[in-house]
C-alpha cells in the first residue's frame, strides 16, 4: 500500500498538526508552506497524494491543482477549505480534485479521505505499470525476433535486467546478435536517453587502446594534439558495450577494473580524476573464467563484469526461428530495394532448416538479402548439414504451425480448418513445439 503524502499549507499550526496525525498513522509525510516549494520538490510520477490549502500567499491551491493536473491528471489532490470556499472547492472537484475538507476537520475525516485517495493512486500506478510492461514486451518482440523457447526466455531476461543497475556479460558465437541484445538492455532501461557507446576490443590496436578508452590531454604522448574525450567519459550516464572483451590487453583490464570499482577515470597525461556513471555490458565468445585460469584475463574483472549473464543460443539450436528471421530480412531487403521478394519454395525452406549456419543470424541475413536480389536459392552452395529426417520434419512442422497461428491471429478453429487437423492433435503439437495461442493474438 502506498503511504506517501505531501501537505501544503501556509499556516504552521495546521502543517504541524496534520504531519503529526499522519505520521502517527504510518504515513510518510512532507510538508511545505508554499505551493511553489511543493512543485520544486515534487518527483516525477509521485506515488502518493497531495493535500493543499486553497488560500495561500502566491500560488493558491486551485492554481497548484491546475499545474498538477497538467502534468498528471490522475494525481489525487485533496483541498483544505474555509467555509466561504466550499462552492469554489466543489467547482475544483469538477475540474479534477479528488476531495475537499472544510476546516476545521477531524483526523478521522482526513484519514478516511486520504486512504481512499491512496487506494485509487495505487490502482492507477499499477495499471500504468502493466501497460508499460505490455508495451515494452511488444516492442522487444519486434526487435529480438523469434518464437523459440530460448528466444522467449531471452526476451524475459532482457526485460528484467534492463531496469536493474548491474553489469551484464553476454556470451554467444560470432553473428548471434550480441550487440543487438546489448542495445536492448540499454534502450529498454532507465539510461535509454543517455549515450550508448559500442567498442570492439579486438579491432583496436593495443598501442591506441588506453587513449581510445580513457582519452588524453594535449601533449600526453607524441602526436596527442589537443584534449580528447575517451569512450568511457563520453558514455557518462549511459552504457558502454565492450564486444570481444576477451581481447582487451591485460594492462587496460586493470584500469577498467578501477573505473568499475571507483566510478572514476583519468585521461592520459592528467592528474585529476573524473567521476563517471557507467553501466558496462561486455560480450565474449569464450568463458572468461577459463580465460582467467589460462592467464589471459583478470579473474577479478571477470567477476565484476559477470554480475548477470545472458547466453545467446546459436541459430542451429533454435531452427524454428529460421523461417521467421529469413522472412523478416528478405522483406526488409525488398523494401530497401523497392522490389518484390520471390516466394520461397518448400524445398528451399527445408534447405534453410538443414543448414548449420556457422555465421548465425548475420549469415542468415546475408542469405535473405541474396534471395531478395534474385541471386539464386539461399544456401544453394551448401549441402544439408546431415540432420536426421525427423529433426528436419519437426522444424518444418513447427514453422507451419507458427505461420498458421500468425495468419489467423491465434484463432484455434481457423488454424484447425487451415491445417486440417483435429483440436486434440493441434493442441498436442503446439505443446510439443512450445507454442502458445496468446503469443499470436493481435493486440489492440
ROMI-201089 format. One line per 2 residues: their letters; for each residue y negated, z negated, x negated of N, C-alpha, C. Coordinates in steps of 0.02 Angstrom, whole numbers, plus 50000, padded with zeros to 5 digits. Last residue first. Example, Ala and Ser with C-alpha at 12.3 -4.5 7.8 and 13.67 -1.06 7.14 Angstrom:
SA> 50112:49646:49358:50053:49643:49316:49998:49606:49355  50284:49610:49340:50225:49610:49385:50165:49610:49340
//
This chain:
XX> 50251:51463:50235:50190:51481:50273:50128:51466:50235  50382:51537:50142:50336:51482:50152:50273:51505:50188
XX> 50541:51596:50188:50472:51613:50174:50427:51553:50189  50685:51536:50112:50645:51536:50173:50573:51549:50155
XX> 50756:51520:49998:50739:51588:50016:50698:51593:50080  50790:51389:49979:50754:51422:49925:50732:51492:49942
XX> 50867:51353:50089:50797:51333:50087:50757:51368:50033  50998:51394:50057:50959:51432:50106:50884:51417:50100
XX> 51049:51392:49890:51027:51353:49948:50984:51396:49993  51183:51420:49780:51128:51450:49819:51113:51407:49880
XX> 51291:51400:49691:51232:51356:49688:51172:51383:49725  51405:51471:49705:51354:51501:49661:51290:51459:49658
XX> 51476:51393:49795:51504:51406:49729:51453:51432:49680  51392:51398:49908:51403:51335:49873:51430:51346:49803
XX> 51406:51533:49942:51340:51506:49924:51347:51441:49886  51543:51536:49973:51518:51575:49917:51449:51550:49894
XX> 51548:51450:50085:51587:51435:50025:51561:51471:49964  51463:51519:50175:51447:51451:50153:51484:51433:50089
XX> 51536:51638:50193:51470:51640:50164:51450:51571:50137  51652:51587:50255:51657:51621:50190:51590:51622:50155
XX> 51596:51538:50375:51630:51493:50328:51635:51523:50258  51543:51655:50437:51499:51599:50417:51533:51555:50364
XX> 51611:51812:50373:51605:51757:50421:51565:51699:50392  51520:51960:50323:51565:51905:50305:51557:51850:50357
XX> 51430:52071:50310:51491:52075:50349:51543:52024:50326  51306:52073:50257:51362:52073:50209:51430:52077:50243
XX> 51230:52074:50375:51217:52123:50323:51276:52129:50275  51280:51966:50448:51286:52033:50476:51278:52086:50421
XX> 51247:51859:50362:51317:51870:50383:51327:51941:50407  51107:51872:50361:51145:51884:50299:51218:51897:50315
XX> 51078:51837:50493:51062:51905:50470:51099:51922:50406  51120:51704:50490:51152:51751:50536:51140:51823:50513
XX> 51033:51645:50395:51104:51650:50382:51139:51702:50427  50887:51684:50326:50918:51683:50393:50993:51697:50386
XX> 50820:51696:50206:50864:51638:50215:50896:51634:50284  50752:51819:50213:50715:51756:50216:50758:51695:50229
XX> 50821:51934:50192:50819:51909:50261:50788:51839:50266  50808:51955:50054:50787:52008:50101:50778:51980:50171
XX> 50867:51840:50002:50796:51852:49991:50770:51903:50042  50999:51856:50042:50962:51797:50064:50887:51808:50057
XX> 51029:51975:49973:51031:51974:50047:50992:51914:50074  51015:51935:49839:50974:51990:49865:50971:51988:49941
XX> 51114:51836:49831:51044:51819:49821:50998:51873:49850  51231:51911:49852:51213:51856:49898:51138:51840:49893
XX> 51225:51995:49740:51225:52024:49808:51205:51971:49859  51232:51902:49634:51172:51943:49643:51168:51972:49713
XX> 51361:51851:49654:51303:51806:49659:51239:51845:49670  51436:51967:49628:51437:51937:49695:51377:51892:49705
XX> 51410:51984:49492:51387:52035:49538:51385:52007:49610  51471:51870:49441:51400:51879:49431:51372:51930:49480
XX> 51604:51897:49479:51570:51837:49503:51494:51845:49497  51631:52012:49406:51630:52016:49479:51595:51956:49509
XX> 51627:51962:49277:51578:52012:49296:51574:52018:49373  51734:51872:49281:51667:51846:49267:51614:51896:49289
XX> 51841:51961:49308:51824:51908:49355:51753:51883:49345  51844:52038:49193:51826:52070:49256:51806:52018:49307
XX> 51771:51954:49051:51826:51969:49097:51800:52002:49160  51671:52034:48927:51682:51980:48975:51735:52001:49025
XX> 51635:52128:48832:51703:52103:48833:51715:52045:48880  51507:52181:48840:51521:52132:48788:51589:52099:48793
XX> 51495:52359:48856:51501:52293:48885:51529:52244:48834  51401:52444:48726:51460:52437:48768:51461:52368:48799
XX> 51241:52519:48722:51286:52463:48704:51344:52461:48751  51161:52618:48767:51184:52624:48698:51232:52568:48678
XX> 51119:52585:48889:51172:52636:48887:51200:52643:48816  51023:52490:48921:51080:52470:48879:51137:52520:48878
XX> 50979:52580:49064:50968:52520:49024:51032:52501:48987  50980:52756:49049:51007:52696:49080:50997:52636:49036
XX> 50824:52838:49008:50896:52828:49007:50916:52763:49039  50684:52823:49024:50713:52839:48959:50787:52823:48956
XX> 50597:52797:49128:50647:52850:49137:50680:52871:49072  50513:52693:49123:50488:52754:49092:50537:52813:49101
XX> 50592:52594:49176:50534:52616:49215:50505:52682:49188  50681:52580:49068:50706:52605:49133:50648:52632:49175
XX> 50595:52524:48976:50625:52589:48961:50652:52621:49026  50573:52402:49041:50517:52448:49030:50542:52519:49015
XX> 50701:52347:49035:50671:52362:49101:50613:52411:49093  50716:52328:48898:50761:52374:48934:50732:52394:49001
XX> 50617:52233:48878:50611:52298:48845:50655:52349:48879  50669:52127:48951:50604:52155:48971:50595:52225:48940
XX> 50783:52100:48875:50790:52124:48943:50726:52157:48968  50725:52050:48758:50764:52112:48756:50772:52142:48825
XX> 50667:51935:48810:50625:51985:48777:50661:52052:48774  50775:51861:48854:50729:51889:48903:50685:51943:48873
XX> 50888:51901:48719:50871:51863:48779:50820:51898:48824  50942:51966:48614:50869:51956:48613:50843:51922:48674
XX> 51074:51974:48653:51057:51930:48596:50982:51918:48589  51148:52012:48780:51076:52002:48771:51059:51954:48714
XX> 51276:52049:48820:51265:51980:48797:51192:51963:48784  51319:52143:48968:51289:52139:48902:51273:52066:48884
XX> 51358:52136:49101:51409:52129:49049:51380:52119:48980  51246:52158:49178:51279:52093:49184:51330:52082:49128
XX> 51219:52291:49145:51170:52239:49129:51204:52170:49128  51332:52350:49200:51321:52354:49128:51272:52301:49105
XX> 51309:52329:49334:51367:52297:49303:51361:52297:49227  51199:52413:49347:51191:52341:49357:51249:52303:49326
XX> 51260:52535:49327:51213:52512:49276:51199:52437:49284  51336:52540:49443:51370:52542:49379:51325:52517:49323
XX> 51241:52541:49546:51285:52483:49537:51319:52482:49469  51078:52605:49492:51146:52611:49521:51189:52550:49505
XX> 50918:52569:49530:50969:52551:49480:51038:52556:49512  50788:52689:49559:50836:52640:49582:50889:52628:49528
XX> 50638:52706:49461:50701:52733:49488:50748:52676:49508  50477:52663:49512:50533:52644:49468:50597:52670:49498
XX> 50330:52767:49517:50386:52732:49549:50442:52718:49500  50183:52728:49419:50236:52774:49438:50292:52735:49471
XX> 50086:52660:49344:50067:52697:49404:50119:52747:49426  50111:52578:49240:50112:52650:49225:50090:52691:49285
XX> 50104:52454:49303:50060:52468:49245:50055:52542:49232  50206:52469:49396:50137:52459:49419:50088:52475:49363
XX> 50317:52479:49309:50299:52534:49354:50228:52530:49379  50315:52352:49250:50304:52411:49208:50284:52471:49251
XX> 50343:52274:49363:50280:52264:49326:50264:52324:49283  50470:52323:49396:50415:52332:49443:50347:52324:49408
XX> 50542:52282:49282:50537:52353:49299:50478:52366:49345  50529:52143:49288:50499:52179:49231:50493:52254:49246
XX> 50597:52119:49412:50528:52098:49401:50495:52138:49345  50726:52171:49387:50685:52199:49441:50611:52182:49431
XX> 50764:52084:49285:50759:52156:49272:50715:52190:49324  50766:51962:49352:50720:51972:49296:50710:52047:49282
XX> 50869:51988:49445:50803:51968:49467:50751:51981:49414  50980:52017:49360:50953:52067:49406:50882:52051:49430
XX> 50992:51890:49283:50977:51955:49252:50949:52006:49302  51035:51773:49337:50963:51785:49338:50945:51855:49313
XX> 51171:51767:49316:51149:51780:49385:51074:51791:49390  51186:51730:49184:51188:51801:49200:51164:51816:49271
XX> 51160:51623:49092:51133:51624:49160:51128:51697:49185  51205:51641:48967:51230:51583:49003:51203:51578:49074
XX> 51137:51749:48918:51209:51758:48929:51240:51699:48966  51010:51697:48893:51020:51738:48953:51095:51748:48969
XX> 51017:51523:48843:51013:51596:48829:51032:51635:48892  50920:51389:48910:50985:51423:48904:50975:51496:48886
XX> 50819:51280:48831:50819:51343:48868:50885:51379:48856  50792:51110:48846:50836:51161:48817:50835:51223:48861
XX> 50671:50994:48805:50692:51044:48853:50735:51095:48817  50641:50821:48775:50669:50885:48752:50688:50930:48811
XX> 50521:50702:48726:50559:50733:48780:50582:50801:48755  50495:50670:48596:50491:50616:48646:50529:50639:48708
XX> 50503:50743:48471:50554:50746:48522:50553:50683:48566  50402:50713:48381:50396:50773:48421:50443:50773:48481
XX> 50447:50595:48323:50381:50596:48355:50373:50657:48401  50568:50636:48267:50569:50587:48322:50502:50586:48359
XX> 50520:50723:48169:50566:50748:48221:50567:50700:48280  50449:50637:48087:50411:50685:48127:50455:50713:48184
XX> 50555:50567:48029:50506:50530:48070:50465:50577:48112  50621:50669:47958:50654:50637:48015:50605:50601:48059
XX> 50557:50821:47906:50547:50749:47906:50578:50718:47969  50671:50945:47843:50622:50923:47893:50617:50847:47892
XX> 50766:50970:47750:50717:51023:47763:50663:51003:47814  50872:50886:47727:50814:50879:47684:50760:50931:47695
XX> 50976:50883:47812:50982:50931:47757:50921:50929:47711  50927:50797:47906:50983:50774:47864:50994:50820:47804
XX> 50832:50882:47964:50810:50823:47927:50866:50797:47881  50914:50973:48029:50869:50997:47976:50845:50939:47933
XX> 50968:50887:48121:51012:50916:48071:50972:50944:48012  50851:50863:48192:50883:50807:48157:50933:50832:48106
XX> 50824:50989:48247:50779:50961:48196:50810:50903:48158  50930:51120:48270:50922:51049:48285:50880:51018:48230
XX> 50846:51284:48277:50897:51235:48255:50882:51165:48279  50729:51332:48350:50796:51358:48363:50849:51308:48340
XX> 50589:51253:48430:50634:51263:48373:50698:51296:48396  50423:51200:48466:50482:51240:48484:50524:51253:48422
XX> 50316:51072:48530:50346:51109:48475:50407:51146:48500  50167:51016:48586:50229:51045:48610:50257:51089:48553
XX> 50059:50882:48585:50096:50929:48543:50159:50951:48579  49900:50852:48641:49970:50850:48660:50006:50902:48619
XX> 49761:50760:48573:49805:50819:48575:49872:50802:48607  49610:50722:48529:49655:50704:48583:49699:50764:48596
XX> 49538:50664:48376:49562:50718:48419:49610:50690:48471  49409:50619:48265:49455:50599:48318:49474:50659:48361
XX> 49400:50648:48095:49378:50673:48161:49430:50653:48212  49343:50569:47946:49396:50583:47995:49365:50604:48061
XX> 49265:50631:47800:49258:50598:47864:49314:50619:47912  49270:50706:47690:49287:50636:47681:49287:50598:47747
XX> 49333:50873:47660:49291:50825:47696:49316:50754:47683  49421:50965:47607:49357:50956:47574:49311:50907:47607
XX> 49492:51006:47760:49496:51013:47688:49427:51007:47657  49462:50883:47889:49459:50952:47864:49467:50951:47788
XX> 49569:50763:47955:49516:50777:47907:49519:50850:47887  49603:50679:48111:49618:50728:48059:49558:50734:48013
XX> 49687:50571:48229:49629:50587:48186:49651:50638:48135  49790:50505:48291:49745:50547:48331:49680:50561:48294
XX> 49887:50437:48222:49820:50408:48222:49771:50445:48267  50007:50510:48244:50007:50437:48246:49937:50409:48256
XX> 49970:50645:48232:50003:50621:48293:49998:50545:48299  49917:50645:48102:49874:50663:48159:49904:50637:48224
XX> 50032:50612:48029:49975:50566:48030:49928:50581:48088  50110:50725:48052:50133:50660:48074:50076:50610:48078
XX> 50034:50820:47983:50040:50825:48056:50063:50758:48085  50058:50777:47853:49990:50773:47880:49990:50779:47956
XX> 50195:50801:47842:50169:50733:47832:50099:50726:47861  50198:50939:47860:50232:50895:47908:50205:50824:47903
XX> 50139:50985:47746:50099:50988:47808:50132:50947:47863  50245:50967:47657:50180:50934:47644:50137:50932:47707
XX> 50346:51049:47710:50354:50976:47712:50287:50940:47701  50294:51187:47814:50304:51157:47748:50305:51081:47752
XX> 50381:51238:47960:50321:51206:47933:50336:51174:47865  50493:51287:48020:50467:51325:47962:50406:51292:47931
XX> 50519:51215:48132:50563:51203:48075:50539:51238:48012  50437:51267:48229:50412:51208:48192:50455:51194:48131
XX> 50425:51384:48308:50464:51383:48246:50441:51327:48200  50262:51343:48372:50326:51379:48377:50359:51382:48308
XX> 50170:51228:48436:50192:51245:48369:50261:51277:48374  50035:51215:48537:50104:51238:48538:50123:51262:48468
XX> 49928:51091:48589:49945:51133:48532:50020:51150:48537  49812:51064:48721:49882:51067:48698:49889:51113:48638
XX> 49662:50969:48731:49711:51013:48761:49780:51007:48730  49576:50890:48661:49578:50881:48733:49632:50921:48767
XX> 49560:51012:48535:49545:50943:48557:49540:50938:48633  49587:51131:48474:49626:51115:48534:49610:51046:48562
XX> 49513:51129:48359:49491:51174:48413:49526:51156:48479  49590:51045:48280:49524:51021:48304:49500:51064:48362
XX> 49700:51129:48258:49709:51064:48290:49643:51038:48319  49645:51242:48193:49677:51249:48258:49683:51182:48295
XX> 49483:51202:48117:49555:51216:48117:49583:51219:48188  49329:51276:48085:49365:51229:48129:49439:51249:48130
XX> 49246:51291:47932:49293:51322:47980:49329:51268:48019  49093:51322:47845:49139:51274:47878:49183:51312:47927
XX> 49079:51434:47704:49060:51406:47769:49113:51360:47796  49205:51502:47617:49134:51511:47629:49117:51487:47700
XX> 49320:51483:47514:49303:51446:47576:49228:51449:47587  49346:51539:47393:49345:51583:47450:49328:51549:47515
XX> 49424:51399:47328:49397:51465:47312:49403:51511:47372  49386:51261:47437:49429:51295:47389:49398:51364:47377
XX> 49275:51208:47498:49334:51164:47489:49383:51195:47440  49159:51278:47529:49174:51264:47459:49234:51221:47447
XX> 49138:51199:47685:49115:51252:47640:49129:51232:47568  49291:51127:47747:49219:51126:47736:49201:51182:47688
XX> 49420:51181:47861:49394:51164:47795:49318:51162:47796  49573:51157:47960:49505:51182:47947:49482:51161:47878
XX> 49702:51122:47991:49652:51068:47988:49581:51093:47976  49780:51242:48002:49789:51186:48048:49729:51139:48051
XX> 49729:51325:47902:49738:51351:47970:49742:51294:48020  49734:51246:47789:49669:51267:47813:49673:51292:47885
XX> 49875:51234:47777:49833:51175:47788:49765:51193:47816  49920:51369:47758:49941:51328:47815:49894:51271:47829
XX> 49902:51453:47655:49849:51451:47705:49862:51401:47761  50016:51445:47579:49953:51430:47546:49896:51423:47596
XX> 50116:51490:47667:50112:51419:47651:50045:51400:47619  50066:51602:47797:50083:51591:47726:50071:51518:47708
XX> 50133:51598:47957:50075:51579:47916:50097:51568:47844  50243:51618:48036:50201:51677:48022:50141:51661:47977
XX> 50307:51504:48067:50342:51549:48021:50298:51607:48000  50228:51442:48162:50230:51413:48095:50263:51459:48044
XX> 50120:51506:48271:50188:51519:48247:50192:51496:48174  50030:51424:48393:50033:51438:48322:50106:51449:48302
XX> 49916:51414:48527:49984:51430:48504:49983:51451:48431  49823:51309:48622:49822:51344:48558:49894:51352:48534
XX> 49729:51289:48759:49800:51295:48741:49802:51338:48678  49589:51183:48803:49620:51238:48765:49696:51232:48758
XX> 49582:51129:48979:49566:51123:48907:49603:51176:48868  49628:51131:49105:49562:51160:49095:49538:51154:49022
XX> 49752:51064:49096:49751:51136:49110:49683:51168:49097  49788:50935:49076:49748:50967:49023:49737:51042:49036
XX> 49871:50890:49178:49800:50871:49180:49757:50902:49126  49982:51035:49208:49966:50965:49193:49891:50952:49194
XX> 50014:51165:49213:50030:51125:49272:50017:51051:49261  49982:51218:49088:49945:51242:49147:49958:51199:49209
XX> 50073:51152:48999:50000:51144:48993:49965:51160:49059  50197:51193:49042:50185:51122:49033:50111:51106:49028
XX> 50175:51332:49033:50181:51300:49099:50170:51225:49094  50175:51349:48896:50114:51365:48933:50116:51332:49002
XX> 50308:51318:48868:50254:51276:48841:50189:51287:48879  50368:51427:48932:50380:51359:48957:50326:51311:48932
XX> 50320:51530:48850:50304:51530:48922:50314:51460:48952  50378:51496:48727:50305:51492:48735:50284:51492:48808
XX> 50515:51518:48757:50491:51451:48738:50416:51445:48747  50598:51626:48795:50540:51607:48835:50510:51540:48819
XX> 50695:51679:48716:50717:51644:48776:50660:51618:48819  50670:51739:48594:50662:51780:48654:50680:51745:48718
XX> 50786:51644:48502:50732:51692:48500:50730:51733:48564  50845:51497:48593:50853:51555:48548:50791:51599:48550
XX> 50778:51330:48598:50803:51391:48628:50806:51447:48577  50695:51182:48640:50746:51214:48599:50773:51276:48635
XX> 50546:51096:48631:50582:51148:48668:50631:51181:48620  50483:50936:48643:50516:50983:48598:50557:51031:48641
XX> 50329:50859:48682:50391:50890:48706:50417:50938:48653  50237:50707:48700:50252:50767:48663:50321:50793:48685
XX> 50161:50649:48852:50211:50643:48800:50218:50710:48764  50094:50609:48979:50061:50615:48914:50110:50606:48856
XX> 50148:50709:49118:50158:50649:49076:50127:50660:49007  50144:50823:49194:50094:50772:49207:50099:50711:49163
XX> 50254:50896:49147:50186:50924:49142:50132:50870:49150  50375:50837:49177:50346:50824:49112:50273:50847:49107
XX> 50400:50884:49308:50400:50812:49294:50362:50797:49229  50397:51022:49294:50350:50989:49340:50345:50915:49326
XX> 50503:51036:49202:50435:51056:49183:50384:51022:49228  50613:50994:49278:50594:50957:49218:50522:50973:49197
XX> 50616:51093:49377:50606:51023:49396:50583:50982:49336  50640:51205:49296:50577:51200:49333:50563:51128:49355
XX> 50770:51172:49250:50715:51178:49202:50648:51172:49238  50844:51179:49368:50836:51115:49335:50778:51116:49286
XX> 50832:51316:49391:50806:51269:49440:50796:51200:49410  50899:51365:49279:50827:51379:49287:50796:51331:49338
XX> 51030:51317:49304:50994:51298:49243:50919:51308:49249  51063:51382:49422:51056:51309:49423:51018:51285:49362
XX> 50965:51531:49448:51023:51495:49422:51010:51421:49423  50856:51602:49482:50884:51560:49534:50947:51524:49511
XX> 50700:51646:49407:50772:51636:49403:50795:51589:49457  50548:51634:49315:50590:51668:49363:50664:51653:49352
XX> 50416:51548:49304:50482:51542:49272:50533:51570:49321  50324:51597:49401:50309:51600:49329:50373:51596:49288
XX> 50361:51574:49528:50340:51643:49512:50324:51651:49438  50388:51440:49523:50443:51485:49538:50425:51558:49523
XX> 50261:51387:49506:50307:51386:49449:50365:51433:49460  50208:51402:49634:50178:51438:49578:50225:51441:49519
XX> 50292:51312:49704:50290:51383:49722:50261:51425:49665  50260:51192:49641:50329:51216:49639:50331:51291:49654
XX> 50125:51180:49675:50144:51186:49605:50215:51215:49599  50139:51167:49815:50101:51223:49787:50120:51235:49714
XX> 50211:51049:49824:50239:51110:49851:50205:51171:49823  50119:50961:49765:50184:50971:49734:50216:51036:49758
XX> 50016:50969:49860:50004:50990:49792:50069:51004:49755  50078:50916:49972:50055:50986:49974:50044:51012:49903
XX> 50101:50786:49925:50158:50828:49943:50138:50902:49945  49968:50743:49907:50014:50745:49850:50073:50791:49865
XX> 49919:50747:50037:49890:50790:49986:49937:50798:49927  49999:50647:50093:50003:50716:50119:49975:50765:50068
XX> 49952:50538:50021:50022:50557:50014:50032:50629:50039  49819:50534:50067:49833:50547:49996:49905:50568:49984
XX> 49839:50507:50204:49803:50567:50183:49820:50585:50111  49906:50383:50200:49939:50441:50230:49907:50506:50207
XX> 49805:50304:50141:49870:50312:50108:49907:50374:50135  49706:50308:50239:49693:50337:50173:49759:50350:50136
XX> 49768:50237:50342:49751:50308:50353:49740:50342:50285  49776:50113:50281:49838:50147:50302:49825:50221:50312
XX> 49641:50085:50266:49681:50096:50207:49748:50130:50223  49604:50068:50401:49573:50122:50361:49615:50138:50299
XX> 49678:49955:50433:49691:50018:50469:49663:50078:50430  49616:49864:50346:49687:49879:50338:49706:49944:50374
XX> 49484:49860:50398:49497:49884:50330:49570:49904:50321  49498:49805:50525:49472:49873:50518:49489:49902:50449
XX> 49547:49677:50487:49585:49721:50532:49563:49793:50525  49445:49625:50406:49511:49638:50377:49553:49686:50421
XX> 49340:49612:50500:49333:49656:50442:49401:49675:50414  49395:49518:50587:49374:49584:50612:49369:49634:50556
XX> 49413:49410:50501:49471:49441:50533:49455:49511:50559  49283:49375:50462:49329:49402:50412:49388:49438:50444
XX> 49164:49433:50587:49212:49384:50562:49256:49416:50508  48990:49477:50572:49059:49493:50591:49105:49441:50559
XX> 48823:49479:50640:48874:49451:50594:48944:49467:50619  48839:49657:50621:48827:49591:50591:48803:49542:50645
XX> 48964:49765:50677:48898:49738:50690:48892:49668:50659  49045:49893:50596:49047:49823:50614:48976:49797:50621
XX> 49124:50050:50623:49064:50011:50607:49073:49941:50633  49229:50178:50549:49217:50122:50595:49149:50093:50578
XX> 49226:50302:50481:49289:50277:50509:49277:50224:50561  49113:50439:50505:49125:50370:50484:49189:50345:50517
XX> 49093:50568:50559:49147:50558:50512:49158:50488:50487  49004:50587:50660:48995:50629:50600:49048:50616:50547
XX> 49036:50492:50747:49048:50561:50769:49042:50609:50710  48988:50386:50674:49061:50393:50682:49079:50463:50706
XX> 48851:50404:50691:48880:50415:50625:48956:50423:50629  48836:50366:50823:48824:50436:50805:48855:50453:50737
XX> 48860:50231:50802:48904:50270:50846:48898:50344:50831  48749:50199:50724:48816:50196:50695:48867:50234:50736
XX> 48645:50214:50816:48646:50257:50757:48716:50258:50725  48676:50112:50906:48677:50182:50928:48681:50231:50869
XX> 48663:49999:50812:48727:50017:50842:48727:50089:50867  48550:49947:50757:48576:50008:50727:48640:50033:50759
XX> 48513:49827:50808:48473:49885:50829:48500:49950:50803  48601:49738:50744:48607:49750:50816:48570:49814:50837
XX> 48655:49813:50587:48619:49762:50627:48623:49783:50700  48814:49860:50516:48751:49874:50552:48721:49811:50581
XX> 48914:49940:50402:48892:49873:50424:48823:49882:50454  49044:50062:50411:48972:50045:50408:48960:49976:50435
XX> 49171:50126:50314:49156:50076:50366:49083:50055:50358  49249:50275:50279:49187:50236:50267:49176:50191:50327
XX> 49384:50359:50204:49361:50314:50257:49299:50274:50236  49384:50527:50161:49374:50460:50133:49348:50413:50187
XX> 49394:50656:50205:49445:50610:50229:49437:50539:50200  49298:50735:50145:49290:50720:50217:49340:50668:50243
XX> 49227:50724:50001:49294:50709:50026:49289:50688:50099  49098:50774:49980:49147:50776:49926:49219:50767:49951
XX> 49035:50754:50102:49031:50821:50070:49083:50828:50016  49055:50620:50125:49090:50669:50168:49090:50738:50136
XX> 48966:50565:50033:49038:50554:50025:49078:50605:50065  48843:50605:50088:48863:50627:50021:48938:50620:50010
XX> 48849:50541:50213:48842:50615:50209:48865:50641:50141  48853:50407:50173:48909:50436:50211:48908:50512:50205
XX> 48726:50396:50116:48786:50388:50074:48846:50419:50108  48650:50411:50230:48645:50462:50177:48705:50458:50131
XX> 48690:50295:50294:48704:50359:50326:48698:50416:50275  48646:50192:50207:48717:50201:50220:48734:50269:50251
XX> 48509:50255:50104:48540:50213:50154:48613:50230:50165  48430:50254:49950:48479:50289:49991:48513:50241:50039
XX> 48303:50137:49956:48325:50200:49926:48372:50236:49974  48370:49987:50029:48317:50022:49993:48343:50086:49960
XX> 48469:50006:50180:48462:49981:50111:48403:50018:50079  48562:50000:50322:48492:49998:50298:48489:49965:50229
XX> 48705:49995:50324:48668:50054:50346:48598:50056:50316  48825:49947:50199:48771:49930:50246:48734:49995:50264
XX> 48995:49999:50181:48924:50005:50163:48878:49982:50219  49147:50017:50106:49112:49977:50157:49039:49977:50137
XX> 49272:50137:50075:49203:50117:50061:49177:50076:50120  49440:50128:50015:49393:50130:50071:49324:50107:50047
XX> 49547:50227:49907:49530:50167:49946:49480:50180:50000  49558:50307:49785:49614:50289:49829:49601:50227:49869
XX> 49452:50442:49753:49455:50369:49757:49509:50348:49807  49436:50570:49695:49496:50554:49735:49506:50479:49740
XX> 49340:50513:49556:49363:50568:49598:49428:50549:49632  49256:50352:49568:49302:50400:49537:49321:50456:49585
XX> 49090:50303:49570:49147:50320:49613:49193:50370:49579  48974:50274:49503:49036:50244:49478:49098:50263:49518
XX> 48874:50340:49571:48878:50349:49499:48945:50324:49471  48887:50292:49701:48903:50362:49687:48913:50374:49612
XX> 48845:50157:49681:48912:50173:49706:48932:50244:49689  48713:50175:49644:48760:50147:49596:48832:50162:49616
XX> 48660:50224:49764:48658:50267:49705:48707:50242:49652  48668:50115:49848:48713:50171:49860:48716:50217:49799
XX> 48664:49952:49773:48631:50013:49794:48682:50070:49801  48743:49848:49736:48684:49831:49775:48651:49894:49803
XX> 48921:49842:49743:48860:49874:49718:48803:49856:49765  49085:49787:49697:49025:49780:49738:48966:49812:49703
XX> 49260:49809:49715:49200:49822:49675:49140:49817:49721  49420:49733:49730:49352:49744:49758:49302:49759:49703
XX> 49578:49737:49789:49541:49749:49727:49471:49772:49747  49644:49608:49899:49614:49673:49887:49580:49676:49818
XX> 49695:49484:49939:49736:49527:49896:49708:49596:49882  49615:49396:50004:49666:49431:50045:49706:49482:50005
XX> 49525:49358:49910:49574:49308:49931:49630:49339:49973  49449:49477:49910:49488:49458:49851:49542:49408:49868
XX> 49387:49470:50037:49435:49524:50022:49478:49507:49962  49307:49356:50028:49356:49364:50082:49410:49414:50062
XX> 49228:49387:49914:49272:49329:49914:49326:49336:49967  49158:49501:49958:49200:49505:49899:49250:49447:49897
XX> 49086:49447:50066:49137:49498:50078:49185:49503:50019  49002:49356:49995:49048:49332:50047:49104:49382:50059
XX> 48930:49441:49908:48972:49387:49882:49023:49364:49932  48864:49527:49998:48909:49554:49946:48957:49500:49922
XX> 48788:49433:50068:48841:49471:50103:48890:49500:50053  48702:49389:49966:48745:49341:50001:48803:49376:50037
XX> 48632:49503:49926:48679:49471:49880:48727:49424:49916  48605:49649:50010:48599:49576:50017:48654:49543:49975
XX> 48635:49781:49998:48581:49757:49957:48572:49681:49962  48800:49841:49977:48753:49804:50020:48698:49775:49976
XX> 48956:49906:49971:48887:49923:49954:48841:49887:50003  49116:49892:49905:49068:49863:49953:48998:49878:49928
XX> 49271:49970:49896:49203:49967:49867:49156:49943:49922  49441:49933:49869:49384:49932:49914:49320:49931:49874
XX> 49616:49962:49862:49551:49968:49828:49494:49974:49879  49748:49959:49900:49709:49898:49911:49640:49901:49878
XX> 49890:50043:49972:49827:50044:49935:49788:49981:49949  50060:50000:49958:50000:50000:50000:49938:50000:49956
//
